[in-house]
Amino acid sequence: MDLSPENSSYLRLWHSTGQLCGRIELPGSKSESNRLLILSAIYPDTLKIKGLSTADDTQLLQQILTSKQSLGSVHCRMAGTAYRFLTAYYAATPGAHVLLTGSDRMFERPIGPLVDALRQLGADIQYVGKEGFPPLEIKGTQLTGGLVTVDGSTSSQFITALMLIGCSLPLGLKIHIQGYPVSVPYIYLTASTLWQVGLKVDVRLPEIHLYPSSPKKSVVRVEPDWSAASYWYLMALLSQRAEIYLPGLRIPSMQGDSVVRGYFDALGVETVFLGSGIRIFKKTQSQNQSLQLDLRDTPDIAQTLAVALAAIGQSGTLTGLDTLPLKETDRLLALHNELTRCGARVESHTHSLTIRSSLHLKQNQLIHTYGDHRMAMAFAPLALLSPIVIQNPSVVSKSYPTFWQDLKKVGFSIEYLNSAKE
């Protein structure tokens, strides 16, 4: 019987001492990596990328772009970021004619606002199935640019996809954002990436101006992923003692999720910036009155913070969760389900999640992951409180392939299983 990590349906996880000490090399930022890969494809032989993310999504996007496939079916599997960026990329690539497809879950994730915007610019894009959703048939053409209006209330990635092609268009691009844009830091991350390689962009929301320009030849180093760092903050919080060094993280950072350090400082984790990275320490846990945290700009750390509040018995409400139902799974529903199964009293609404009471973990509590990497990693630190069992542990490869190996480095014990009892 093969119980290797790749062939195991469950992972049993525990920590015998609760003390964490070590150096952890986080994967490169998936967000930065994917942006740079598209720019590298638009401007070949100009950019050299170092520290590229090893995440499945990034490796898939790199494989698609380096194959220079511009005809036939292009399968993005579950990689939503890659799908959205490639939609704009292929639409602006003369001679391309692709069926851009993906997983069944991808067919449930909206793409309409981006398609509408690209069609305003003259793009030839047709829906193959349900209107407003993948898959898409795209016939690439020379887009000239100009003014475009895009709905920003569903995903900042629609805006980023347009920004990435904007400077390559003869007239550049003037983007007007309708509605309240979600995940605004990711828009600025895109702008910073463009600035970093020498492209000309001016962001004055709700408008973004991208001027016709070419990047300077440069070597760009990808910063480690702050979303991945969030799980280590949670581990430090739930530990008996922690001193964890995360090299390469910057303060300030272009990544919006770097605000996680402020949230955890209020909960009981101290951050010290060393110049070459950060060290995080467990400090005296701070009990607050009911917290109100608006995560509209940073939805990827919602699961981490929800588990943190429930684990330490801190009541609070997370708001701005509009986009969570549209992710790899309905993350709002998944959080409600698993926190409830772990004994917490929670309430979920259309855009928010409220934690009313602390967790009461059973021995070997089973955690369902819903095919979502962030569910697996956000709940894994609970093993510091009691042994738990994670369903489908291989999902972490979507963004953090070495996650389980890194947990072993700081003393976690892991047993791979092919079945688990409820």
Secondary structure as GFF3:
##gff-version 3
##sequence-region A 1 422
A	DSSP	three_ten_helix	5	7	.	.	.	ID=ss1
A	DSSP	beta_strand	10	15	.	.	.	ID=ss2
A	DSSP	beta_strand	19	23	.	.	.	ID=ss3
A	DSSP	alpha_helix	30	42	.	.	.	ID=ss4
A	DSSP	beta_strand	47	50	.	.	.	ID=ss5
A	DSSP	alpha_helix	56	66	.	.	.	ID=ss6
A	DSSP	beta_strand	71	75	.	.	.	ID=ss7
A	DSSP	alpha_helix	80	91	.	.	.	ID=ss8
A	DSSP	beta_strand	97	101	.	.	.	ID=ss9
A	DSSP	three_ten_helix	106	108	.	.	.	ID=ss10
A	DSSP	alpha_helix	112	120	.	.	.	ID=ss11
A	DSSP	beta_strand	124	127	.	.	.	ID=ss12
A	DSSP	beta_strand	136	139	.	.	.	ID=ss13
A	DSSP	beta_strand	146	151	.	.	.	ID=ss14
A	DSSP	alpha_helix	156	166	.	.	.	ID=ss15
A	DSSP	beta_strand	173	178	.	.	.	ID=ss16
A	DSSP	alpha_helix	184	196	.	.	.	ID=ss17
A	DSSP	beta_strand	200	204	.	.	.	ID=ss18
A	DSSP	beta_strand	207	211	.	.	.	ID=ss19
A	DSSP	beta_strand	218	221	.	.	.	ID=ss20
A	DSSP	alpha_helix	226	238	.	.	.	ID=ss21
A	DSSP	beta_strand	241	247	.	.	.	ID=ss22
A	DSSP	three_ten_helix	256	259	.	.	.	ID=ss23
A	DSSP	alpha_helix	260	267	.	.	.	ID=ss24
A	DSSP	beta_strand	269	273	.	.	.	ID=ss25
A	DSSP	beta_strand	277	282	.	.	.	ID=ss26
A	DSSP	beta_strand	291	294	.	.	.	ID=ss27
A	DSSP	three_ten_helix	299	301	.	.	.	ID=ss28
A	DSSP	alpha_helix	302	312	.	.	.	ID=ss29
A	DSSP	beta_strand	316	319	.	.	.	ID=ss30
A	DSSP	three_ten_helix	324	326	.	.	.	ID=ss31
A	DSSP	alpha_helix	331	341	.	.	.	ID=ss32
A	DSSP	beta_strand	346	348	.	.	.	ID=ss33
A	DSSP	beta_strand	353	355	.	.	.	ID=ss34
A	DSSP	beta_strand	365	367	.	.	.	ID=ss35
A	DSSP	alpha_helix	373	379	.	.	.	ID=ss36
A	DSSP	three_ten_helix	380	384	.	.	.	ID=ss37
A	DSSP	beta_strand	388	391	.	.	.	ID=ss38
A	DSSP	three_ten_helix	393	398	.	.	.	ID=ss39
A	DSSP	alpha_helix	403	409	.	.	.	ID=ss40
A	DSSP	beta_strand	412	417	.	.	.	ID=ss41
###
